[in-house]
């Protein structure tokens, strides 16, 4: 798989491999899923909304909680990833993008769920 690179992040937008997105998104298996609709609500990361990443069981998942970190990650979400053998990194979106890029460039199987606003 060719490493993906998140080229730029700004409040409300991100550019991945030269393509711009303005809605929350998931990156898993080298594919960007945008828009990413969350049934549990806009400011929570719940297992139901991350099922495709949990099932893919990447080595690492980066959960971007927004520009100022407003999204909460349910404990059940962390437990589901750990049960699947996936290491979880949770931080503000800008910070996890840096980690995503580092891991991807290093050849790791890394996924991401990114909230692009608050």
Number of C-alpha atoms within 10 A of each C-alpha: 9 8 16 21 18 17 15 15 18 13 15 15 15 22 15 15 11 11 9 14 17 15 18 22 20 23 21 20 17 14 10 17 14 13 12 17 14 15 11 12 11 13 16 18 26 20 20 13 18 18 14 14 23 23 11 14 23 21 16 22 24 26 25 28 27 24 21 15 17 16 22 14 17 12 11 13 20 20 14 18 23 15 12 16 14 22 16 20 16 18 19 21 27 22 17 22 24 17 16 25 17 15 20 21 15 11 13 15 21 29 29 26 26 26 28 24 19 15
